[in-house]
């Protein structure tokens, strides 16, 4: 399950990227961009959360490899 912190980080990154691309011209554009960012978080958030959950396990395996 995705944590609140992970959701916030993902949303912030997606929103920042979208705002840079959109140019932040109008408040209406911001509403549209926010909706698109939330849609992306909803769509890809669980997948990102799952991958983040595997980082610890994979790091442990990588550290156990011989030099």
C-alpha distances in whole Angstrom, upper triangle without the diagonal:
4,6,10,12,10,10,14,15,14,16,19,19,19,21,24,24,25,27,29,30,31,33,32,35,35,33,32,31,28,27,27,25,23,22,22,19,17,17,16,13,12,13,12,9,7,10,10,7,7,11,11,9,12,15,16,17,18,20,21,23,24,26,27,29,33,35
4,7,8,6,7,10,11,10,12,15,16,16,18,20,21,22,24,26,26,27,30,29,32,32,29,29,28,25,24,24,22,19,19,19,16,14,15,14,10,10,12,11,7,6,9,8,5,8,10,9,9,13,14,15,17,19,20,21,23,24,26,28,29,33,34
4,5,5,6,9,10,11,12,14,16,16,18,20,21,22,24,26,27,28,30,29,32,32,29,29,28,25,24,25,23,20,20,20,17,15,17,16,12,13,15,14,10,10,12,11,8,11,13,11,11,14,15,16,18,20,20,22,24,25,26,28,30,34,35
4,5,5,6,9,10,10,12,14,15,16,18,20,21,22,24,26,26,28,26,30,29,26,27,26,23,22,23,21,17,18,19,16,14,16,16,12,13,16,15,11,12,15,13,11,14,16,13,14,18,18,19,21,23,23,25,27,28,29,31,33,37,37
4,5,5,6,9,10,10,12,14,15,16,18,20,21,23,24,25,27,25,29,29,26,27,26,23,22,23,21,18,19,20,16,15,17,16,13,14,17,15,12,13,15,13,11,14,15,12,13,17,16,17,20,21,21,23,26,26,26,29,31,34,35
4,5,5,6,8,10,11,12,14,15,17,18,20,21,23,24,26,25,28,28,26,27,25,22,22,22,20,17,18,18,14,13,15,14,10,12,14,12,8,10,12,9,7,11,11,9,11,14,14,15,18,19,19,21,23,24,25,27,29,32,33
4,6,5,6,8,10,11,12,14,15,16,18,20,21,22,24,23,26,26,24,24,22,19,19,19,17,14,15,15,11,10,12,11,7,9,12,10,7,9,11,9,8,12,13,12,13,17,17,19,21,22,22,25,27,27,28,31,32,36,36
4,6,5,6,9,10,10,12,14,15,16,18,20,20,22,20,24,24,21,22,21,17,17,18,16,13,15,15,11,10,13,13,9,12,14,13,10,13,15,12,12,16,16,14,16,19,19,20,23,24,24,26,29,28,29,32,34,37,37
4,5,5,6,9,10,11,12,14,15,17,18,20,21,20,24,24,23,23,21,18,19,19,16,14,16,16,12,12,15,13,10,13,15,13,10,13,14,11,11,15,14,12,15,18,16,18,21,22,21,24,26,26,27,30,31,34,34
4,5,5,6,8,10,11,12,14,16,17,18,20,19,23,23,22,22,20,17,18,17,14,13,14,13,9,10,12,9,7,10,11,9,7,11,11,9,10,13,13,12,14,17,16,19,21,21,21,24,26,26,27,30,31,34,34
4,6,5,6,8,10,10,12,14,15,16,18,17,20,20,18,19,17,14,14,14,11,9,11,10,6,7,10,8,6,9,12,11,9,13,14,12,13,16,16,15,18,20,20,22,25,25,25,28,30,29,31,34,35,38,38
4,6,5,6,9,10,10,12,14,15,16,15,19,19,18,19,17,13,14,15,12,10,13,12,9,10,13,11,10,13,15,14,12,16,17,14,15,19,18,17,19,22,21,23,26,26,26,29,31,30,31,34,35,38,38
4,5,5,6,8,10,11,12,14,15,15,19,20,19,20,17,15,16,16,12,12,14,13,9,11,13,11,10,14,15,13,12,16,16,13,14,18,17,15,19,21,19,22,25,24,24,27,29,28,29,32,33,36,35
4,6,5,6,9,10,11,12,14,14,18,18,18,18,15,13,14,13,9,9,11,9,6,8,10,8,8,11,12,11,11,15,15,13,15,18,17,17,20,22,21,24,26,25,26,29,30,29,31,34,35,38,37
4,5,5,6,9,10,10,12,11,15,15,14,15,12,9,11,11,7,6,9,9,6,8,11,10,10,13,14,14,14,17,18,16,18,21,21,20,23,25,24,27,29,29,29,32,34,33,34,37,38,41,41
4,5,5,6,9,10,11,10,14,15,15,16,13,11,13,13,10,10,13,12,9,12,14,13,13,16,17,16,16,20,20,17,19,23,22,21,24,26,24,27,30,29,29,32,34,32,34,37,38,40,40
4,5,5,6,9,10,11,15,16,17,17,14,12,15,14,10,11,14,11,9,13,14,12,13,16,17,15,16,20,19,17,19,22,21,20,24,25,24,27,29,28,28,32,33,31,33,36,37,39,38
4,5,5,6,8,9,12,14,14,14,10,9,11,10,6,8,11,8,7,11,12,11,12,15,16,15,16,20,20,18,21,23,23,22,26,27,26,30,32,31,31,35,35,34,36,39,39,42,42
4,5,5,6,6,9,11,11,12,9,7,11,10,7,9,12,11,10,13,15,14,15,18,19,19,19,23,23,21,23,26,26,25,28,30,29,32,34,33,33,37,38,37,38,42,42,45,44
4,6,5,7,10,13,14,15,12,11,14,14,10,12,15,14,13,16,18,16,17,21,21,20,21,25,24,22,24,27,26,25,29,30,29,32,34,33,33,36,38,36,38,41,41,43,42
4,6,8,11,13,15,15,11,11,14,13,10,13,15,13,12,16,17,15,17,20,20,19,21,24,24,22,25,28,26,26,30,31,30,33,35,34,34,37,38,37,39,42,42,44,43
4,6,7,10,11,11,8,8,11,10,8,11,13,12,12,15,16,16,18,20,21,21,22,26,25,24,26,29,28,28,32,33,32,35,38,36,37,40,41,40,42,45,45,47,47
4,6,9,11,12,9,9,13,12,10,13,16,15,15,18,19,19,21,23,24,24,25,28,28,26,29,32,31,30,34,35,34,37,40,38,38,42,43,41,43,46,46,49,48
4,6,8,9,7,6,10,11,9,11,14,14,14,17,19,19,20,23,24,24,24,28,28,27,29,32,31,30,34,36,35,37,40,39,39,42,44,42,44,47,48,50,49
4,7,9,7,8,11,12,11,14,16,16,17,19,21,21,23,25,26,27,27,31,32,30,32,35,35,34,37,39,38,41,44,43,43,46,47,46,48,51,51,54,53
4,5,5,7,9,10,11,12,15,15,16,19,20,21,23,24,26,27,27,31,32,30,32,35,35,35,38,40,39,42,44,44,44,47,48,47,49,52,53,55,55
4,5,5,6,9,10,11,13,14,15,17,19,20,21,23,24,26,26,29,30,29,31,34,34,33,36,39,38,41,43,43,43,46,48,47,48,51,52,55,54
4,5,5,6,9,10,11,13,14,16,17,19,20,21,23,24,25,28,30,29,30,33,34,33,36,38,38,41,43,43,43,47,48,47,49,52,52,55,55
4,5,5,6,8,10,11,12,14,15,16,18,20,21,22,23,26,27,26,28,31,31,31,34,36,36,39,41,40,41,44,45,44,46,49,50,52,52
4,5,5,6,8,10,10,12,14,15,16,18,20,21,21,24,26,24,26,29,29,29,31,34,33,36,38,38,38,42,43,42,44,47,47,50,50
4,5,5,6,9,10,11,12,14,15,16,18,20,20,23,25,24,25,29,29,29,31,34,34,36,39,38,39,42,43,43,45,48,48,51,51
4,5,5,6,9,10,11,12,14,15,16,18,19,22,24,23,25,28,28,28,31,33,33,36,38,37,38,41,42,42,44,47,47,50,50
4,5,5,6,9,10,11,12,14,15,16,17,20,21,20,22,25,25,25,28,30,30,33,35,34,35,38,39,39,41,44,44,47,47
4,5,5,6,9,10,10,12,14,15,15,19,20,19,20,24,24,24,26,29,29,31,33,33,34,37,38,38,40,42,43,46,46
4,5,5,6,9,10,11,12,14,15,18,19,19,20,23,24,24,26,29,29,32,34,34,35,38,39,39,41,43,44,47,47
4,5,5,6,9,10,10,12,13,16,17,17,19,22,22,23,25,27,27,30,32,32,33,36,37,36,39,41,42,45,45
4,5,5,6,9,10,10,11,14,15,14,16,19,19,19,22,24,24,27,29,29,30,33,34,33,35,38,39,42,42
4,5,5,6,9,10,10,13,15,14,15,18,19,19,21,24,24,27,29,29,30,33,34,34,36,38,39,43,43
4,5,5,6,9,10,12,14,14,15,18,19,20,22,24,25,28,29,29,30,33,34,34,36,39,39,43,43
4,5,5,6,7,11,11,11,13,16,16,17,19,21,22,25,26,26,27,30,31,31,33,35,36,39,40
4,5,5,5,8,10,9,10,13,14,14,17,19,20,22,24,24,25,28,29,29,31,34,35,38,38
4,6,5,7,10,10,11,13,15,16,17,20,21,24,25,25,27,29,30,31,33,35,36,40,40
4,6,7,8,10,11,13,14,16,17,19,21,23,24,24,26,29,29,30,32,34,35,38,39
4,6,5,6,9,10,11,12,14,16,17,20,21,21,23,25,26,26,29,31,31,35,35
4,5,5,6,9,10,10,12,14,16,18,20,20,21,24,25,25,27,30,31,34,35
4,5,5,6,9,10,10,13,15,17,18,18,21,23,23,24,27,28,29,33,34
4,5,5,6,9,10,11,13,16,16,16,19,21,21,22,24,26,27,31,32
4,5,5,6,9,10,11,14,15,15,17,19,20,20,23,25,26,29,30
4,5,5,6,9,10,12,14,15,16,18,19,20,22,24,26,29,30
4,5,5,7,9,11,12,13,15,17,17,18,21,22,23,27,29
4,5,5,7,10,10,10,12,15,15,16,18,20,21,25,26
4,5,5,8,10,10,11,14,15,15,17,19,21,24,25
4,6,7,8,10,11,12,14,15,17,19,20,24,25
4,6,5,6,8,10,11,12,14,16,17,21,22
4,6,5,6,9,10,10,12,14,16,19,20
4,6,5,6,9,10,10,12,15,18,19
4,5,5,6,9,10,11,13,17,19
4,5,5,6,9,10,11,15,16
4,5,5,6,9,10,13,15
4,5,5,6,9,12,14
4,5,5,7,10,13
4,5,5,9,10
4,6,8,9
4,6,9
4,6
4
